[in-house]
Amino acid sequence: MDLSNKVAVVTGSGRGLGLAYAKDLARHGAAVVINDVDKETADKAVAEIRALGGRTVAVVAPVGPTETAQQLVATAVEEFGRLDIMVTNAGILRDAVVWKTSDEAFDAVNTVHLRGTFTCVREAVLRFRAQGAGGRIICIGSPAGQRGNFGQTSYSGAKAAIVGMVRTWSMELQRAGITANAVCPVAATAMTETMPIFRPHIESAKKTGTLPALLRRDIGLGTADDAAGIITFLASDEAADITGQAFAIGGDRVALWTHPQLSGISYHDNGWSAEDLAAEWPNLSEHRESVGEEFPAELTGGGK
């Protein structure tokens, strides 16, 4: 898969999943603009990619403000002549239950994840439309945005909104030949290492070099590199007809997240009173949805 004529920006790419995405794009020939808030981290990422023979530069700036988005796009154009791919990966966590979530924490998470995605995509689209040769928008979501996750009001909300924006952008940008897709990865990173349910398995994997099949196949959790190929694929010409989709990827598993669908549909002539709804609820309740991730009993310690 040849991306040698492509130029990409990957936000939050100094380490973890973002670096894996950037390295895979570079490995397939794309020039890559690295982004991180820490200069030492960004410089190290640039050195790693150049050691692979890749073309890359770094922009050290926090994602969120329009000025950063403009700097990222301008750097791609100044250094490599164009922009073809925008990958919005930058993110932070400020986990807390809702009654302990401060305004500052909520705003910080949404500034990076949600506003940062919006501003970077907007600037990329302006450039894509000026070039007149299409483009690729790839936004990083999360299973937390699809199913919710305890203690992650800000993060879950931002990630759900990102997928909603991607669906909208796929319609708005179709005539310009610009695709917009979301990827919801699950990988063993510094973030997932903090989760008690995964910690012992990840610690074991550091010693053995492999994650168990329970994680790789049943949960769809693997390494950061396992989640990188889909970014390169969606950035390629082979994915020119794929847009408006939300992919789940991790370990040995890939899938598509579906739209929420109506279920348990009932009708009542002349509308529904509160009493009518109370009477109907036992029928509707058979279709109620679960919330949060569902894990095998072997992983939670409950046994089979």
C-alpha positions as CSV (number, residue, x, y, z in Angstrom):
1,M,0.0,0.0,0.0
2,D,1.8,3.1,-1.3
3,L,1.3,6.4,0.5
4,S,4.5,8.0,-0.8
5,N,2.6,10.9,-2.4
6,K,0.6,11.6,0.8
7,V,1.1,14.0,3.7
8,A,-0.4,13.4,7.1
9,V,-0.9,15.2,10.4
10,V,-1.4,13.0,13.4
11,T,-2.2,14.9,16.6
12,G,-1.1,13.5,19.9
13,S,1.5,11.3,18.2
14,G,4.5,11.6,20.5
15,R,3.8,8.3,22.1
16,G,1.3,5.4,22.4
17,L,-1.3,4.9,19.8
18,G,-0.6,8.2,18.0
19,L,3.0,7.3,17.5
20,A,2.0,3.8,16.2
21,Y,-0.3,5.5,13.7
22,A,2.4,7.9,12.6
23,K,5.1,5.2,12.2
24,D,2.8,3.0,10.2
25,L,1.9,5.9,7.9
26,A,5.5,6.7,7.4
27,R,6.4,3.1,6.9
28,H,4.0,3.1,3.9
29,G,5.6,6.2,2.5
30,A,3.6,9.1,3.9
31,A,5.3,12.3,5.2
32,V,4.0,12.9,8.7
33,V,3.7,15.9,11.0
34,I,4.1,14.8,14.6
35,N,2.3,16.7,17.3
36,D,2.7,16.6,21.1
37,V,2.7,19.1,24.0
38,D,6.2,17.9,25.2
39,K,9.2,18.9,23.0
40,E,11.4,16.0,24.2
41,T,8.6,13.5,23.5
42,A,8.0,15.0,20.0
43,D,11.7,15.1,19.1
44,K,12.1,11.4,20.2
45,A,9.1,10.4,17.9
46,V,10.7,12.3,15.0
47,A,14.0,10.6,15.5
48,E,12.3,7.1,15.6
49,I,10.5,7.8,12.3
50,R,13.6,9.2,10.6
51,A,15.5,6.2,11.7
52,L,13.0,4.1,9.7
53,G,13.7,6.3,6.7
54,G,10.5,8.3,7.1
55,R,9.9,12.0,6.4
56,T,8.7,13.9,9.4
57,V,8.7,17.1,11.4
58,A,7.1,18.0,14.7
59,V,4.8,20.7,16.0
60,V,4.9,21.2,19.8
61,A,1.6,22.7,20.8
62,P,-1.6,21.8,22.7
63,V,-4.5,20.7,20.5
64,G,-7.7,22.6,20.9
65,P,-7.1,26.2,19.8
66,T,-7.7,27.1,16.2
67,E,-4.1,28.5,16.2
68,T,-2.7,25.1,16.7
69,A,-4.8,23.5,14.0
70,Q,-3.7,26.3,11.6
71,Q,0.0,25.7,12.6
72,L,-0.3,21.9,12.0
73,V,-1.8,22.4,8.5
74,A,0.6,25.2,7.6
75,T,3.6,23.1,8.7
76,A,2.4,20.2,6.5
77,V,2.1,22.5,3.5
78,E,5.4,24.4,4.1
79,E,7.5,21.3,4.8
80,F,5.9,18.8,2.3
81,G,3.9,20.8,-0.1
82,R,0.4,19.6,0.7
83,L,-1.9,17.9,3.2
84,D,-3.9,14.7,2.4
85,I,-4.7,13.0,5.8
86,M,-5.8,14.4,9.1
87,V,-5.7,12.0,12.1
88,T,-7.2,13.5,15.3
89,N,-5.8,11.4,18.1
90,A,-4.8,13.8,20.8
91,G,-6.5,13.4,24.2
92,I,-6.3,13.6,27.9
93,L,-8.2,12.0,30.8
94,R,-9.7,13.6,33.9
95,D,-11.6,10.7,35.3
96,A,-14.2,11.2,38.1
97,V,-17.8,10.4,38.8
98,V,-20.1,13.2,37.8
99,W,-20.6,14.7,41.2
100,K,-16.8,15.1,41.5
101,T,-16.2,16.4,38.0
102,S,-15.2,20.0,38.1
103,D,-15.9,22.6,35.4
104,E,-12.2,22.8,34.8
105,A,-11.7,19.1,34.3
106,F,-14.8,18.8,32.0
107,D,-13.6,21.8,29.9
108,A,-10.0,20.4,29.7
109,V,-11.1,17.1,28.3
110,N,-13.5,18.6,25.9
111,T,-11.1,21.2,24.7
112,V,-8.6,18.6,23.6
113,H,-10.8,15.8,22.4
114,L,-13.9,17.6,21.0
115,R,-12.8,21.1,20.2
116,G,-9.4,19.8,19.1
117,T,-11.0,17.4,16.7
118,F,-13.3,20.1,15.4
119,T,-10.6,22.7,14.8
120,C,-8.1,20.4,13.2
121,V,-10.7,18.9,10.9
122,R,-12.0,22.3,9.9
123,E,-8.6,23.5,9.0
124,A,-7.8,20.3,7.1
125,V,-11.0,20.5,5.2
126,L,-10.3,24.1,4.2
127,R,-6.9,22.9,2.8
128,F,-8.4,19.8,1.1
129,R,-11.1,21.9,-0.6
130,A,-8.4,24.4,-1.8
131,Q,-6.3,21.6,-3.2
132,G,-9.4,20.1,-4.9
133,A,-8.0,16.5,-4.7
134,G,-10.1,15.0,-1.9
135,G,-8.7,14.0,1.5
136,R,-9.0,11.7,4.5
137,I,-10.4,12.6,7.9
138,I,-9.7,9.9,10.5
139,C,-11.0,10.7,14.0
140,I,-10.2,8.6,17.1
141,G,-13.2,7.6,19.2
142,S,-13.5,5.1,21.9
143,P,-15.8,2.2,23.1
144,A,-16.5,4.5,26.1
145,G,-18.3,6.9,23.7
146,Q,-20.4,4.0,22.3
147,R,-21.4,2.3,25.5
148,G,-20.4,4.6,28.4
149,N,-17.8,4.0,31.1
150,F,-18.0,4.6,34.8
151,G,-16.2,7.7,35.9
152,Q,-15.8,9.1,32.4
153,T,-18.5,11.7,31.9
154,S,-16.2,14.0,30.0
155,Y,-14.3,11.4,28.0
156,S,-17.4,9.4,27.0
157,G,-19.3,12.5,26.1
158,A,-16.5,13.8,23.9
159,K,-15.9,10.5,22.2
160,A,-19.6,10.0,21.4
161,A,-19.7,13.5,20.0
162,I,-16.7,12.8,17.8
163,V,-18.5,9.9,16.1
164,G,-21.6,12.1,15.6
165,M,-19.5,14.8,13.9
166,V,-17.9,12.2,11.7
167,R,-21.3,10.9,10.5
168,T,-22.2,14.5,9.7
169,W,-18.9,15.3,8.0
170,S,-19.2,12.3,5.8
171,M,-22.3,13.8,4.3
172,E,-21.1,17.3,4.0
173,L,-17.8,16.4,2.4
174,Q,-18.8,13.6,0.1
175,R,-19.1,15.9,-3.0
176,A,-15.6,17.1,-2.5
177,G,-14.2,13.6,-2.4
178,I,-13.2,13.8,1.3
179,T,-13.9,10.8,3.5
180,A,-14.5,11.0,7.2
181,N,-14.3,8.0,9.5
182,A,-13.9,7.2,13.1
183,V,-11.7,4.5,14.7
184,C,-12.4,3.3,18.2
185,P,-9.2,1.4,19.2
186,V,-8.5,-0.8,22.3
187,A,-4.8,-1.3,23.1
188,A,-2.4,-1.9,25.9
189,T,-1.2,1.6,26.6
190,A,-0.2,3.6,29.6
191,M,-3.9,4.5,30.0
192,T,-5.3,0.9,29.9
193,E,-2.5,-0.2,32.3
194,T,-4.2,1.8,35.0
195,M,-7.4,-0.2,34.7
196,P,-7.5,-3.0,37.4
197,I,-9.3,-5.4,35.1
198,F,-6.4,-5.3,32.5
199,R,-3.4,-4.5,34.7
200,P,-2.3,-8.1,35.6
201,H,-2.7,-9.3,32.1
202,I,-0.6,-6.4,30.7
203,E,2.0,-6.8,33.3
204,S,2.3,-10.5,32.4
205,A,2.5,-9.7,28.8
206,K,5.5,-7.5,29.5
207,K,7.3,-10.6,30.7
208,T,6.1,-13.1,28.1
209,G,5.8,-10.7,25.1
210,T,2.3,-11.9,24.2
211,L,-1.2,-11.0,25.4
212,P,-3.6,-13.9,26.0
213,A,-6.2,-14.9,23.5
214,L,-8.9,-13.9,26.0
215,L,-7.7,-10.3,25.5
216,R,-6.7,-10.4,21.8
217,R,-9.8,-12.1,20.5
218,D,-12.6,-11.9,23.0
219,I,-12.0,-8.3,24.2
220,G,-10.2,-7.1,21.1
221,L,-7.3,-5.6,23.1
222,G,-3.8,-5.8,21.7
223,T,-0.7,-3.6,21.2
224,A,-0.7,-0.1,19.8
225,D,0.8,-1.5,16.6
226,D,-2.2,-3.8,16.2
227,A,-4.5,-0.7,15.8
228,A,-2.2,1.1,13.4
229,G,-3.0,-0.7,10.1
230,I,-6.6,0.6,9.9
231,I,-5.3,4.2,10.0
232,T,-3.1,3.5,7.0
233,F,-5.8,1.6,5.2
234,L,-8.4,4.4,5.7
235,A,-5.8,6.9,4.5
236,S,-5.1,5.0,1.3
237,D,-6.7,5.2,-2.2
238,E,-8.2,1.7,-1.5
239,A,-10.5,3.3,1.0
240,A,-11.8,6.0,-1.2
241,D,-15.4,4.7,-1.0
242,I,-15.5,4.3,2.8
243,T,-17.0,7.2,4.7
244,G,-19.2,7.8,7.7
245,Q,-18.1,4.6,9.5
246,A,-17.0,3.9,13.1
247,F,-14.5,1.1,13.2
248,A,-13.7,-1.0,16.3
249,I,-10.2,-2.4,16.3
250,G,-7.8,-4.1,18.7
251,G,-5.8,-7.2,19.0
252,D,-7.0,-9.8,16.5
253,R,-10.5,-8.2,16.1
254,V,-12.0,-5.6,13.8
255,A,-15.6,-4.7,13.5
256,L,-18.0,-1.8,12.8
257,W,-20.0,0.0,15.4
258,T,-23.7,0.2,14.4
259,H,-26.0,3.2,14.6
260,P,-28.4,3.1,17.6
261,Q,-31.6,1.6,16.4
262,L,-35.2,1.8,17.5
263,S,-36.4,-1.4,19.2
264,G,-39.5,-2.5,21.0
265,I,-41.7,-0.2,19.0
266,S,-45.3,0.2,20.2
267,Y,-48.2,2.4,19.0
268,H,-51.1,4.0,20.8
269,D,-53.9,5.8,19.0
270,N,-54.0,9.6,19.9
271,G,-50.6,9.5,21.6
272,W,-49.3,8.3,24.9
273,S,-50.4,9.4,28.4
274,A,-48.2,8.7,31.4
275,E,-50.7,6.0,32.4
276,D,-50.5,4.4,29.0
277,L,-46.7,4.4,29.1
278,A,-46.7,2.8,32.6
279,A,-49.0,0.0,31.3
280,E,-46.8,-0.5,28.2
281,W,-43.4,-0.4,30.0
282,P,-43.3,-4.2,30.8
283,N,-43.4,-4.9,27.1
284,L,-40.8,-2.2,26.3
285,S,-38.5,-3.3,29.1
286,E,-37.8,-6.5,27.4
287,H,-35.8,-4.4,24.9
288,R,-33.8,-2.3,27.3
289,E,-30.1,-1.8,26.5
290,S,-27.1,-2.6,28.6
291,V,-24.6,0.0,29.5
292,G,-20.8,-0.1,29.8
293,E,-18.5,-2.8,28.5
294,E,-19.4,-6.5,29.1
295,F,-16.3,-8.7,29.9
296,P,-16.1,-12.5,30.1
297,A,-16.2,-13.9,33.6
298,E,-12.7,-15.3,33.2
299,L,-11.4,-11.8,32.9
300,T,-13.4,-10.4,35.9
301,G,-12.5,-13.2,38.2
302,G,-16.0,-14.6,38.3
303,G,-15.1,-17.9,36.6
304,K,-17.3,-19.6,34.0
